[in-house]
Every structure is written in structure tokens, then in C-alpha cells.
Amino acid sequence: MQFLNLDNYRFILISLSTIIILFNTCDYATCLDASTKIKEFGYPLETHEVWTEDRAHLGLERIPHNGSTVIGKPVLLMHGLFSDSYIFTANNSSLSFVLSDAGFDVWLYNTRGVGLSRTLSIYKRPGSLPNMNRISWNFSFHEMGVYDLTAVIDFILKKTEHSKLNVVGYSLGATIAFVCLSDKPEYNAKVNKLVLIAPATNFKTSPVTTFVKQFPKIVSIMLDVFDFIPYTMDPDSTYSQLRNMCAKESVLKSCKKLIDFLEGVDLPIDNNTVLDMASVFPQPVSSKLMKHYFQIVLKGRLSHYDYGTSGNLLLYNKIIPPDYDLSKVTAPTFIIHSNNDYLTTPTDVKWLIHLLPNIKEVHYIDQVQWGHLSFILSPNRREIINLYIANKLLDESL
């Protein structure tokens, strides 16, 4: 892919470094988040706290209905890497609102350390100074699957008194679902339908693999320095500073170029979307999670975390960590992917399709200007994927 050359890699590293060194103070209650957007568009909002078995603190937003008193079937939306639940509420054509309008009880998941899960964890009270070290960053997407998603599913089903819920996972959200449903296969019985959007799998044919294999020492150094990346004492302050920078006419084009780099194509979004993304992205991610992803990139296998020979023997009773057994993901599955997604390429998705045992439908988007971020940022996403998802979840014959 010509778009991802060495100069572009240097550009992204410099840009991320700029983000990392921004510091200031910000009242987190005024920062842009899913709750703000839900209220802005006139939908009812609930927030909930969930504690996992290993004592992680998670925050969920809920849109219980679309203005009526009728609460429909629950659906859980799971975001991607370096983002939070905001991506499903960015504007009135976002997935959470489309599903709410279709009659669903919408729940928004925030992984450990991001969005509502982060603000619940690092602030003692509104207006207090943040402390990112209140969060244990010793986790990867494995813990998100076996502890977080299981706890969230059980919480929602108990709260709603339903026996099943629908799960929609985008990118990292799909990876978390794989972990949960393969290592905790009993949870397949609790999932009515599983929708996977641009599912992150083995990255065998992704250009990211080329970069990691060419510069493994740079990647290792970056991840060994901090417990989480991008490192900042107060992420909300960082977003406030970055939005202010991007709001300047001289900088706005550079901010748009950064998004286009991450997308891999020229994404047709307006300036307000660029500023909103600067207000919420990138959310902090544990270095261990990134190391786990890079292990998968280097090995070409969707496997458990590699702790080294002694650690693997102790934890897995094997020298090499076992793969996640995707044949155990038996929930009815729908896959949505695109031809121009450089992170989850059609070839990698095809590999995944052959391993999942209960695929009901594959929705392939054949558009030039549709990459990985288009699923959450494209102005046309309501018509291209959001209504498709709503219709598939409503269809009782599937």
C-alpha cells in the first residue's frame, strides 16, 4: 500500500509524540464524551458501573429507549482501539441512535482505562485532580474478554431480565468477543447475534505487519517505557489542548491529514468531525495490550499472551501459548468488512470466515474511499452499515 511509506510512519510517530507531551488541567465533566452527545440529541441516558472478577472498574452508558416507555431487546456496542463509546454517538446518524430508533435497548461499553471507565477510575470526585496510576495497566485484550465482557453481559442480562443480548464489536471489540466466546464458550448461549465490524484477527496481510517486522526494536522500546500509551497525566487535558490546536486554521489541515493517514484513504469528513476526534482520540491503551497485538502480528496467529518459556509453562503448561479456539465461537455471526481496510484486510477476514462455525452473513463494502475508520466516521455509514445492522438484528428469521 503506497500510502503507508516510511515518511508517513515518521509523521505519525512525530504526531503522537506531540500528543504525549501536552499537559494542562481540564474539568472532565465538560469534556466531550458519549453521555454529552446522547443528551445533546435528546435521548434518555443512564450510566452504570460494573466491577469485574479481577476488580477492574468499568463504566457503561445506556440508551434504554427512543423516547417511549417501551424498552426493547438489549444490544451491546463495543468500540475499537484507542477509542471509547463516543464513536457510536458522534452524530445523529451514529449506530447507537439508529439502533435506539429501531427499538433496541442500547448499551455502550468502555474498555478498561478509556471513556467513562477511565473517569470513574482516576477521579475521586468531580473537579478532583486525575491519577492515571489508580488504574492497573497490567492487562491485554485477554482480560477484557474473560473478565470484562463476561461481567458486562451478566450485568446487562440481570438488569434487563433478558436471557440473551446482541453484541456488536468493532475492530478491538471483535477481538474481545473472540476471547470471551472461545475461552468462556458458555457465553455463546447468552448472545443472540454477534455482529463483527472490521474484526481484528491475525494481521497477516496488513501493512502494519511490515512496519512491526521492520522496526521491532522501536516498537519494543516505545511499549517498554510506559504502562500505557499515549502517556499523559491527564488525558482530558490532552484532548482539550489538541482540540484547541486543531481549531486553528493553520493546523486543521494537518489534523485532517493525520486522520487520513490512520484511515489509509482520504476520508470525506467535515471540520467539526475532525475537531470532535481531536477531543476524544487517542484514548489511553495499556502497553501490554499493544504487545499482545504485536505478538499476533509477528506470529500470524490469534494466540494467548506470550509470557516467555517459563511463564507459558506456568500459566498454560506449554512452551508456546495456545491459540484462541475460534471453532468455539458458536453464536450466530455477521461480518462486515471492506476492500480498502488496511488493518483488517479482505484476505485476513477470509481467513477468519473459514474458522468461525456459525456465520449467517458476510457484508462486503466495495468502495474506494472506505477504510478502517469509515465504519465509525464516514458521512454515509448510516445507509451503508448502520441500517444494515439494525435490519439484521430485527430479522427474527436469521
Salt bridges, closest charged atoms under 4 A:
ASP7 OD1 - ARG10 NH1 3.01
GLU40 OE1 - LYS37 NZ 3.34
GLU46 OE1 - HIS48 NE2 2.80
GLU46 OE1 - ARG62 NH1 3.04
GLU49 OE1 - HIS57 NE2 2.64
ASP54 OD2 - ARG112 NH2 2.72
ASP105 OD2 - ARG62 NH2 2.75
ASP148 OD1 - ARG112 NH2 2.82
ASP154 OD1 - LYS190 NZ 2.71
ASP183 OD2 - HIS304 NE2 2.79
ASP224 OD1 - LYS291 NZ 2.90
ASP236 OD2 - ARG118 NH1 3.41
ASP260 OD2 - LYS256 NZ 2.83
ASP266 OD1 - LYS256 NZ 3.04
ASP276 OD1 - ARG243 NH1 3.11
ASP306 OD2 - LYS299 NZ 2.55
ASP323 OD1 - ARG301 NH2 2.57
ASP341 OD2 - HIS372 ND1 2.80
GLU361 OE2 - LYS392 NZ 3.08
GLU383 OE2 - ARG382 NH1 3.94
GLU396 OE2 - LYS73 NZ 2.82
